[in-house]
Amino acid sequence: MKNENLSVVVGAGLAGSAAARVLAESGIRVVVIEKLSHVAGHCHDMKNEEGITVHTYGPHIFHTNNREVWQFVNRFADFNYYQHRVLSYADGRMIPFPINRDTIAEVFGLTLSTNEVRTFLSEEVARSQFSNPPRNFRDAVVSQVGERLYELFFKNYTIKQWERDPELLSPEIARRIPVRENRDSRYFTDKYQGIPSEGYTRMIERMLDHPNIEVRLSTDYFDIVEELGASMTVYTGPLDRYFGYEYGELEYRSLELEFRTFDQEFYQPVATVNYPNDYDWTRITEFKHFLGEMSKRTTVCFEYPKSSGEPYYIVMSDDNLEKREKYMKNVAELEATGKVLFIGRLAEYKYYNMDQVIAESLSKTQQWLQAK
Ligand code: FAD
C-alpha cells in the first residue's frame, strides 16, 4: 500500500540531499537510499592521516552566481572564501590559465593593454583555419583564441581527456572557454566561491540531519524498490539503469585518481596545475591550498582519464545524445504523473556543476510541492 506522506530519494549526493531537505521541511517523511557506504556522492571528501582534506572523486570547488543556492549551502556549512587558481605547464613553464593578459605576456613575450589583447586575439583568429560556425571542438576553440594557443593549451589536453580527435568532438564542449583580456587569473569569476570549511561530506550530513529524514546506506534502490511503498520518488541514479537500458547504455569517461603524499610542505604553487602536453596525467591537484591546512607533508592527486570505471563525464557524441533524448521522453512522461522526479548529473545525463545540481533540485522539488 502506498504511504501518501512518504517520499523516497535515490542517492545521497547533492541532488538527492537537497531534494530530501526541501521535502522534509515541508513535512514529508523521506527515506534516502544510497548504495555507497557514505553520503555526498561525487562531492565526498575526508581528512587523511596528514590532517589534509582530500576529495575522493577529484577536486571540487564551489562557485555560483545564484544567491538562493549560496544561501542554501551556507545554512549547512561555513565557507573558506577560496578562489581557484590554475597554472598550465607548457614549454617547460608554469603559465597562468585560463588565457588572460599574463598568459599572453608569458607565451609571446608581449606586454599588452586590455584593448591590445582583444586586437591580438582577433588577429590570431583571423590568421587561423577553422569552420565558422564551428563544426567541432577544434573549430570552437580556434574561433576564440586562434591556432597557436589552441595547440599549446587545448589540443593535447583534449586528446588525453577524451581519447578522441578534437575534430570529432562536439563544439558544445568548448562553447564558453574562459578568455580574459584583463589580468584576472582566477579560474572562476562567480560572485560566490569557496570550499566548506569542514568539507562537503559534513555539509551534506547536516543537510540530511532532519527529523523527517532517514538515510539507508549500502543499499541499492533496485533491490528494495517493491517494498518501499512510497507515493513519490526522487531518482538521482543513472538514467539508462532506471529504464532497464531500453535504448542501450549511455557512455561515460572515467578517471584513475592517484593520491600521493610527499615529504615536503608544498608540491606546487597553486592548487591545480594542468599538463596539456607532457606526461600521461591531465592535471595535479594539491589539496592543502583549498582550506589552508597546515602540515609538514602534502597530498596531491594525479588524474589519468580512462574509458571505463566510475562514471565521471558524459560523452557528448551524437549516438549518446540521441539515446539521451529517447530516455528523456520517458522521463517527461513519468514526471507528468507527479510520482517521480529525475534530478542530477546521472539521472539527466548532463554535465552539471554543484550549484546547478542544487538549483535544479530546489526548483524541481519546490514545483512538485506547489502542484501537490
Ligand atoms: P552524485 O554525486 O553522483 O550522486 C548520485 C548518488 O546516487 C551517488 O551517491 C550514487 O552512489 C547514488 N546512486 C546511484 N544509483 C543508485 C542506486 N541504484 N541505489 C542507491 N543509490 C544510488 N562541480 C563544481 O561545481 N565544481 C567543481 O570543481 C567540480 N569538480 C568536479 C570534478 C570532477 C572530477 C567531476 C567528475 C565533477 C566535478 N564537479 C564539480 C561536478 C559535481 O561533482 C557534480 O555536479 C555533483 O557531484 C553531482 O551531484 P549528483 O547528486 O547529481 O550526483
Boltz pocket constraint, residues with backbone or C-beta under 6 A from the ligand:
constraints:
  - pocket:
      binder: B
      contacts: [[A, 10], [A, 11], [A, 12], [A, 13], [A, 14], [A, 15], [A, 16], [A, 33], [A, 34], [A, 35], [A, 36], [A, 38], [A, 40], [A, 41], [A, 42], [A, 43], [A, 57], [A, 58], [A, 59], [A, 60], [A, 61], [A, 62], [A, 63], [A, 219], [A, 220], [A, 221], [A, 222], [A, 236], [A, 237], [A, 238], [A, 311], [A, 312], [A, 313], [A, 343], [A, 344], [A, 345], [A, 346], [A, 352], [A, 353], [A, 354], [A, 355], [A, 357]]
      max_distance: 6.0
